[in-house]
Amino acid sequence: MTVGTGPVAAGIDPLAVAAGPVSAWSVAAVVGWLVVVVLVWLLFFAYGRGKRQTPRP
């Protein structure tokens, strides 16, 4: 590969070239949504686990 060729050398974001700017934002939104869902699930799991560990009279 010679210097000065390719999308990176032209100053173009490779992600934008591969998927388009709208798709890149969509991927970021989906990943962010999944992170939020996983965090909420972990909170519910930790709450339920702590609740089960308490002895009942």
N, CA, C and O atoms as a GROMACS GRO file, in nm:
protein
  228
    1MET      N    1   0.085  -0.118   0.000
    1MET     CA    2   0.000   0.000   0.000
    1MET      C    3   0.089   0.123   0.000
    1MET      O    4   0.184   0.132   0.077
    2THR      N    5   0.057   0.215  -0.085
    2THR     CA    6   0.136   0.337  -0.092
    2THR      C    7   0.076   0.444  -0.003
    2THR      O    8  -0.044   0.444   0.025
    3VAL      N    9   0.162   0.534   0.040
    3VAL     CA   10   0.115   0.642   0.126
    3VAL      C   11   0.033   0.739   0.042
    3VAL      O   12   0.073   0.775  -0.068
    4GLY      N   13  -0.080   0.779   0.095
    4GLY     CA   14  -0.162   0.876   0.025
    4GLY      C   15  -0.283   0.815  -0.045
    4GLY      O   16  -0.356   0.885  -0.115
    5THR      N   17  -0.305   0.686  -0.027
    5THR     CA   18  -0.423   0.624  -0.086
    5THR      C   19  -0.512   0.568   0.023
    5THR      O   20  -0.467   0.546   0.136
    6GLY      N   21  -0.635   0.546  -0.009
    6GLY     CA   22  -0.728   0.489   0.087
    6GLY      C   23  -0.812   0.596   0.154
    6GLY      O   24  -0.779   0.715   0.148
    7PRO      N   25  -0.919   0.555   0.219
    7PRO     CA   26  -1.010   0.652   0.283
    7PRO      C   27  -0.948   0.724   0.401
    7PRO      O   28  -0.981   0.840   0.427
    8VAL      N   29  -0.857   0.658   0.474
    8VAL     CA   30  -0.796   0.723   0.590
    8VAL      C   31  -0.704   0.835   0.546
    8VAL      O   32  -0.704   0.943   0.605
    9ALA      N   33  -0.626   0.811   0.440
    9ALA     CA   34  -0.534   0.912   0.390
    9ALA      C   35  -0.611   1.031   0.332
    9ALA      O   36  -0.560   1.143   0.334
   10ALA      N   37  -0.730   1.008   0.281
   10ALA     CA   38  -0.811   1.115   0.224
   10ALA      C   39  -0.882   1.196   0.332
   10ALA      O   40  -0.948   1.294   0.301
   11GLY      N   41  -0.869   1.155   0.458
   11GLY     CA   42  -0.933   1.228   0.567
   11GLY      C   43  -1.078   1.191   0.586
   11GLY      O   44  -1.154   1.266   0.647
   12ILE      N   45  -1.118   1.075   0.536
   12ILE     CA   46  -1.257   1.029   0.549
   12ILE      C   47  -1.262   0.922   0.656
   12ILE      O   48  -1.175   0.834   0.663
   13ASP      N   49  -1.363   0.929   0.739
   13ASP     CA   50  -1.379   0.829   0.845
   13ASP      C   51  -1.413   0.694   0.783
   13ASP      O   52  -1.512   0.684   0.709
   14PRO      N   53  -1.334   0.589   0.810
   14PRO     CA   54  -1.364   0.458   0.751
   14PRO      C   55  -1.500   0.402   0.790
   14PRO      O   56  -1.564   0.334   0.710
   15LEU      N   57  -1.544   0.432   0.912
   15LEU     CA   58  -1.675   0.384   0.955
   15LEU      C   59  -1.785   0.449   0.871
   15LEU      O   60  -1.882   0.384   0.833
   16ALA      N   61  -1.769   0.578   0.844
   16ALA     CA   62  -1.869   0.648   0.764
   16ALA      C   63  -1.868   0.596   0.620
   16ALA      O   64  -1.973   0.590   0.556
   17VAL      N   65  -1.751   0.559   0.570
   17VAL     CA   66  -1.743   0.506   0.434
   17VAL      C   67  -1.808   0.369   0.427
   17VAL      O   68  -1.880   0.339   0.332
   18ALA      N   69  -1.784   0.286   0.528
   18ALA     CA   70  -1.835   0.150   0.527
   18ALA      C   71  -1.985   0.145   0.550
   18ALA      O   72  -2.055   0.068   0.483
   19ALA      N   73  -2.036   0.224   0.641
   19ALA     CA   74  -2.176   0.208   0.681
   19ALA      C   75  -2.261   0.332   0.655
   19ALA      O   76  -2.384   0.323   0.658
   20GLY      N   77  -2.200   0.445   0.630
   20GLY     CA   78  -2.275   0.569   0.615
   20GLY      C   79  -2.296   0.635   0.750
   20GLY      O   80  -2.304   0.565   0.851
   21PRO      N   81  -2.306   0.767   0.754
   21PRO     CA   82  -2.318   0.837   0.883
   21PRO      C   83  -2.445   0.803   0.959
   21PRO      O   84  -2.443   0.797   1.082
   22VAL      N   85  -2.556   0.781   0.889
   22VAL     CA   86  -2.682   0.748   0.957
   22VAL      C   87  -2.669   0.611   1.023
   22VAL      O   88  -2.713   0.592   1.136
   23SER      N   89  -2.611   0.517   0.953
   23SER     CA   90  -2.594   0.383   1.009
   23SER      C   91  -2.500   0.385   1.128
   23SER      O   92  -2.521   0.312   1.225
   24ALA      N   93  -2.395   0.468   1.122
   24ALA     CA   94  -2.303   0.477   1.234
   24ALA      C   95  -2.375   0.529   1.358
   24ALA      O   96  -2.354   0.479   1.469
   25TRP      N   97  -2.462   0.629   1.341
   25TRP     CA   98  -2.539   0.680   1.455
   25TRP      C   99  -2.638   0.575   1.503
   25TRP      O  100  -2.662   0.564   1.623
   26SER      N  101  -2.695   0.499   1.412
   26SER     CA  102  -2.789   0.394   1.452
   26SER      C  103  -2.719   0.286   1.533
   26SER      O  104  -2.772   0.238   1.633
   27VAL      N  105  -2.599   0.249   1.489
   27VAL     CA  106  -2.522   0.148   1.564
   27VAL      C  107  -2.490   0.201   1.702
   27VAL      O  108  -2.501   0.128   1.800
   28ALA      N  109  -2.450   0.328   1.712
   28ALA     CA  110  -2.419   0.387   1.842
   28ALA      C  111  -2.543   0.389   1.932
   28ALA      O  112  -2.533   0.362   2.051
   29ALA      N  113  -2.658   0.420   1.875
   29ALA     CA  114  -2.782   0.423   1.954
   29ALA      C  115  -2.819   0.283   2.003
   29ALA      O  116  -2.861   0.267   2.118
   30VAL      N  117  -2.804   0.184   1.917
   30VAL     CA  118  -2.839   0.047   1.957
   30VAL      C  119  -2.744  -0.002   2.066
   30VAL      O  120  -2.787  -0.065   2.162
   31VAL      N  121  -2.614   0.025   2.050
   31VAL     CA  122  -2.517  -0.016   2.151
   31VAL      C  123  -2.546   0.054   2.284
   31VAL      O  124  -2.541  -0.010   2.389
   32GLY      N  125  -2.576   0.183   2.280
   32GLY     CA  126  -2.610   0.255   2.403
   32GLY      C  127  -2.735   0.199   2.469
   32GLY      O  128  -2.740   0.186   2.591
   33TRP      N  129  -2.836   0.165   2.389
   33TRP     CA  130  -2.959   0.107   2.442
   33TRP      C  131  -2.932  -0.028   2.508
   33TRP      O  132  -2.985  -0.057   2.615
   34LEU      N  133  -2.848  -0.109   2.444
   34LEU     CA  134  -2.814  -0.239   2.503
   34LEU      C  135  -2.739  -0.223   2.634
   34LEU      O  136  -2.760  -0.300   2.728
   35VAL      N  137  -2.651  -0.123   2.642
   35VAL     CA  138  -2.578  -0.098   2.766
   35VAL      C  139  -2.676  -0.061   2.876
   35VAL      O  140  -2.664  -0.108   2.989
   36VAL      N  141  -2.773   0.024   2.845
   36VAL     CA  142  -2.873   0.064   2.946
   36VAL      C  143  -2.955  -0.056   2.990
   36VAL      O  144  -2.980  -0.074   3.110
   37VAL      N  145  -2.997  -0.140   2.896
   37VAL     CA  146  -3.076  -0.259   2.931
   37VAL      C  147  -2.996  -0.352   3.021
   37VAL      O  148  -3.050  -0.405   3.118
   38VAL      N  149  -2.868  -0.373   2.988
   38VAL     CA  150  -2.785  -0.462   3.070
   38VAL      C  151  -2.767  -0.404   3.209
   38VAL      O  152  -2.772  -0.478   3.307
   39LEU      N  153  -2.745  -0.274   3.220
   39LEU     CA  154  -2.729  -0.213   3.353
   39LEU      C  155  -2.856  -0.226   3.436
   39LEU      O  156  -2.849  -0.257   3.555
   40VAL      N  157  -2.971  -0.202   3.375
   40VAL     CA  158  -3.098  -0.216   3.448
   40VAL      C  159  -3.119  -0.361   3.490
   40VAL      O  160  -3.163  -0.387   3.601
   41TRP      N  161  -3.088  -0.455   3.402
   41TRP     CA  162  -3.102  -0.597   3.435
   41TRP      C  163  -3.010  -0.635   3.551
   41TRP      O  164  -3.050  -0.710   3.640
   42LEU      N  165  -2.888  -0.583   3.550
   42LEU     CA  166  -2.796  -0.612   3.660
   42LEU      C  167  -2.846  -0.553   3.792
   42LEU      O  168  -2.831  -0.616   3.897
   43LEU      N  169  -2.907  -0.435   3.787
   43LEU     CA  170  -2.962  -0.376   3.910
   43LEU      C  171  -3.076  -0.463   3.964
   43LEU      O  172  -3.081  -0.490   4.084
   44PHE      N  173  -3.166  -0.506   3.876
   44PHE     CA  174  -3.275  -0.593   3.921
   44PHE      C  175  -3.222  -0.726   3.973
   44PHE      O  176  -3.272  -0.778   4.073
   45PHE      N  177  -3.120  -0.781   3.907
   45PHE     CA  178  -3.062  -0.908   3.951
   45PHE      C  179  -2.998  -0.892   4.089
   45PHE      O  180  -3.015  -0.978   4.175
   46ALA      N  181  -2.924  -0.783   4.110
   46ALA     CA  182  -2.859  -0.761   4.239
   46ALA      C  183  -2.964  -0.738   4.348
   46ALA      O  184  -2.949  -0.786   4.460
   47TYR      N  185  -3.073  -0.665   4.314
   47TYR     CA  186  -3.177  -0.641   4.413
   47TYR      C  187  -3.248  -0.772   4.450
   47TYR      O  188  -3.270  -0.798   4.568
   48GLY      N  189  -3.281  -0.852   4.352
   48GLY     CA  190  -3.348  -0.979   4.378
   48GLY      C  191  -3.260  -1.075   4.454
   48GLY      O  192  -3.308  -1.148   4.542
   49ARG      N  193  -3.131  -1.077   4.423
   49ARG     CA  194  -3.038  -1.166   4.492
   49ARG      C  195  -3.023  -1.125   4.638
   49ARG      O  196  -3.022  -1.210   4.727
   50GLY      N  197  -3.012  -0.994   4.664
   50GLY     CA  198  -3.002  -0.947   4.801
   50GLY      C  199  -3.129  -0.972   4.879
   50GLY      O  200  -3.124  -1.001   4.999
   51LYS      N  201  -3.242  -0.963   4.812
   51LYS     CA  202  -3.370  -0.986   4.878
   51LYS      C  203  -3.385  -1.134   4.916
   51LYS      O  204  -3.440  -1.165   5.022
   52ARG      N  205  -3.336  -1.225   4.831
   52ARG     CA  206  -3.347  -1.367   4.859
   52ARG      C  207  -3.255  -1.411   4.972
   52ARG      O  208  -3.284  -1.509   5.040
   53GLN      N  209  -3.145  -1.340   4.993
   53GLN     CA  210  -3.050  -1.380   5.095
   53GLN      C  211  -3.096  -1.345   5.236
   53GLN      O  212  -3.043  -1.398   5.333
   54THR      N  213  -3.194  -1.258   5.249
   54THR     CA  214  -3.242  -1.222   5.382
   54THR      C  215  -3.329  -1.335   5.436
   54THR      O  216  -3.419  -1.381   5.367
   55PRO      N  217  -3.304  -1.380   5.558
   55PRO     CA  218  -3.384  -1.489   5.615
   55PRO      C  219  -3.525  -1.441   5.650
   55PRO      O  220  -3.545  -1.327   5.692
   56ARG      N  221  -3.620  -1.529   5.632
   56ARG     CA  222  -3.759  -1.496   5.666
   56ARG      C  223  -3.793  -1.557   5.802
   56ARG      O  224  -3.756  -1.672   5.828
   57PRO      N  225  -3.861  -1.485   5.886
   57PRO     CA  226  -3.897  -1.538   6.020
   57PRO      C  227  -4.007  -1.642   6.013
   57PRO      O  228  -4.048  -1.696   6.116
   0.00000   0.00000   0.00000
